[in-house]
Every structure is written in C-alpha cells, then in structure tokens.
C-alpha cells in the first residue's frame, strides 16, 4: 500500500497530481482507519500505464499555431530590465568568486605560516627540553678534588661537606 506521497515518487509526479487523480476517481484509493489515503500497488501501476498511454510523444505545431506575436513595449522594457539585472547579478557573482579565490589563497598562506610556526615552536621546545634534561642529570666529578690551604684551616664543624660544588 502506498501513501499519496509515495505514489507520487513512484509515478514521478507531484503529490497534488496524485491527489487530483484520486479526487477525479482516475486512481482508485481508500482511506484507512487513521483517515489516511492508501493506494494499492496494482491500482498505481494501472494508473501510471494509463498516464503513459495518454501522454503525447511529441508536440507538433502547425503554421497556424505558431503565429508570431510581436512583443509589446512593456514586455520589451521588462525584458531589458531582466537582462540588465542578469548582467549585474553575473558581475556580482564574478566579484564574489574572485573574492572567494583571494580568501582561499590567504587561508592557504596562513595555514602554511601556521605550520612553519608550529615547526619552529616544536624545535624550540626540543631545545628547551634538551637543556632541562641536561640540567636535571646528576653531575659527576671529572677532575679530582684538590684541597687547598683554606680547607685545612677550617675547623671540624665548619667543613661538614667537602664534596659540594
């Protein structure tokens, strides 16, 4: 069972066309307990076939149907206004597209600058980390401790730790 909207999608028409066909009884349908229209698939298929048969393959115009009607001055003015408005709209569109391209280029440049700044900042952080790591390492004495005359003159309580730097 199809709803009018689903039937319209299946038939390639609008919902209003389906509803008009239901109202004119070209398309059989009934209302369900919720007061919604339901259309059987076979009824929909038959209606679509009828529409296809009644649809003209091509439109032919005879010379009498294709009489040339000269536009009125009001129509000509409306046409010129429309053409002028179209021209202005195209110019605004081109200007907007140019501005869009410029903004994209600027964004691209800013992204490149940001990437470079990040790389520079990461390098600085690596250097700072390296220095801090070196400072945090315990130092080992590379030269022997040589006591000078000043150390010998200190009393016992004044020379608690001789190996401090």
C-alpha positions as CSV (number, residue, x, y, z in Angstrom):
1,X,0.0,0.0,0.0
2,X,1.3,3.4,-0.9
3,X,0.6,6.8,0.5
4,X,-0.1,9.6,-1.9
5,X,3.5,11.0,-1.4
6,X,5.0,7.5,-2.0
7,X,2.8,7.0,-5.1
8,X,3.8,10.4,-6.4
9,X,7.5,9.5,-6.0
10,X,6.9,6.1,-7.7
11,X,5.0,7.7,-10.6
12,X,7.4,10.6,-11.0
13,X,4.7,13.2,-10.4
14,X,3.8,15.6,-7.6
15,X,1.6,14.7,-4.7
16,X,-1.0,17.1,-5.9
17,X,-1.3,15.3,-9.2
18,X,-1.9,12.0,-7.3
19,X,-4.5,13.7,-5.1
20,X,-6.3,15.2,-8.1
21,X,-6.4,11.7,-9.7
22,X,-7.9,10.3,-6.5
23,X,-10.5,13.1,-6.3
24,X,-11.4,12.6,-10.0
25,X,-11.5,8.8,-9.4
26,X,-8.9,8.1,-12.0
27,X,-6.8,6.5,-9.4
28,X,-8.6,4.1,-7.0
29,X,-7.7,4.7,-3.4
30,X,-9.3,4.3,0.0
31,X,-8.9,5.8,3.5
32,X,-7.5,3.6,6.3
33,X,-8.6,3.7,10.0
34,X,-6.4,6.7,10.6
35,X,-8.1,8.6,7.7
36,X,-5.0,8.4,5.5
37,X,-5.2,7.6,1.8
38,X,-3.9,4.2,0.8
39,X,-3.3,3.2,-2.8
40,X,-2.8,-0.5,-3.9
41,X,0.3,-1.2,-6.0
42,X,-1.7,-2.7,-8.8
43,X,-4.0,0.4,-9.0
44,X,-1.0,2.7,-9.0
45,X,0.7,0.6,-11.8
46,X,-2.5,0.7,-13.9
47,X,-2.8,4.5,-13.4
48,X,0.8,5.0,-14.4
49,X,0.3,2.9,-17.6
50,X,-2.9,5.0,-18.5
51,X,-0.9,8.2,-18.0
52,X,1.9,7.0,-20.2
53,X,-0.6,6.0,-23.0
54,X,-2.3,9.3,-22.9
55,X,0.9,11.3,-22.8
56,X,1.8,12.7,-26.3
57,X,5.1,11.5,-27.7
58,X,6.0,14.9,-29.2
59,X,4.3,18.1,-29.8
60,X,3.8,19.3,-33.3
61,X,2.9,22.8,-34.3
62,X,1.2,23.7,-37.4
63,X,1.9,27.0,-39.1
64,X,-1.4,28.4,-37.8
65,X,-0.4,27.6,-34.2
66,X,3.0,29.1,-34.5
67,X,1.9,32.6,-35.3
68,X,4.5,35.2,-34.4
69,X,3.3,37.8,-31.9
70,X,5.3,41.0,-31.6
71,X,6.2,41.9,-28.0
72,X,4.6,45.0,-26.6
73,X,6.7,47.9,-25.4
74,X,6.0,47.0,-21.8
75,X,7.3,43.4,-22.5
76,X,10.4,44.8,-24.2
77,X,11.1,47.0,-21.2
78,X,10.6,44.1,-18.8
79,X,13.0,42.0,-21.0
80,X,15.6,44.7,-20.9
81,X,15.2,45.1,-17.1
82,X,15.7,41.4,-16.7
83,X,18.7,41.3,-18.9
84,X,20.2,44.3,-17.0
85,X,19.5,42.6,-13.7
86,X,21.1,39.4,-15.0
87,X,24.2,41.3,-16.1
88,X,24.5,42.9,-12.7
89,X,24.0,39.6,-10.9
90,X,26.7,38.0,-13.1
91,X,29.1,40.8,-12.3
92,X,28.4,40.4,-8.6
93,X,28.8,36.6,-8.9
94,X,32.2,37.1,-10.6
95,X,33.3,39.6,-8.0
96,X,32.2,37.2,-5.2
97,X,34.1,34.3,-6.9
98,X,37.2,36.4,-7.2
99,X,37.0,37.4,-3.5
100,X,36.4,33.8,-2.6
101,X,39.6,32.8,-4.5
102,X,41.6,35.5,-2.8
103,X,40.3,34.4,0.6
104,X,41.2,30.8,-0.2
105,X,44.7,31.8,-1.1
106,X,45.0,33.9,2.0
107,X,43.8,30.9,4.1
108,X,46.3,28.7,2.3
109,X,49.2,31.1,3.1
110,X,48.0,31.4,6.8
111,X,48.0,27.7,7.1
112,X,51.5,27.5,5.7
113,X,52.6,30.2,8.1
114,X,50.9,28.3,11.0
115,X,52.7,25.0,10.0
116,X,56.0,26.8,9.9
117,X,55.4,28.5,13.3
118,X,54.4,25.1,14.8
119,X,57.6,23.5,13.4
120,X,59.7,26.4,14.8
121,X,57.9,26.1,18.2
122,X,58.5,22.4,18.3
123,X,62.2,22.9,17.6
124,X,62.4,25.5,20.4
125,X,60.6,23.1,22.8
126,X,63.1,20.3,21.8
127,X,66.0,22.6,22.6
128,X,64.5,23.7,25.9
129,X,63.7,20.1,26.8
130,X,67.3,19.1,26.0
131,X,68.7,21.8,28.1
132,X,66.4,21.0,31.0
133,X,67.2,17.3,30.7
134,X,70.9,18.1,30.8
135,X,70.4,20.3,33.9
136,X,68.5,17.5,35.6
137,X,71.2,14.9,35.1
138,X,73.4,14.3,38.2
139,X,76.8,15.7,37.7
140,X,79.8,13.6,38.1
141,X,83.1,14.9,39.1
142,X,85.5,14.7,36.2
143,X,88.5,16.3,38.0
144,X,89.9,15.1,41.3
145,X,89.1,17.1,44.4
146,X,92.2,19.1,45.5
147,X,92.1,20.5,48.9
148,X,93.7,23.9,49.3
149,X,95.2,25.6,52.2
150,X,91.9,27.3,53.1
151,X,90.3,23.9,53.7
152,X,92.9,22.9,56.1
153,X,92.4,26.0,58.2
154,X,88.7,25.3,58.8
155,X,87.6,23.7,61.9
156,X,85.8,20.4,62.1
157,X,82.4,21.9,62.4
158,X,83.0,24.4,59.6
159,X,83.8,21.7,56.9
160,X,80.8,19.4,57.0
161,X,80.7,18.5,53.4
162,X,83.9,18.9,51.4
163,X,82.4,17.4,48.2
164,X,79.8,20.0,47.5
165,X,80.3,22.2,44.5
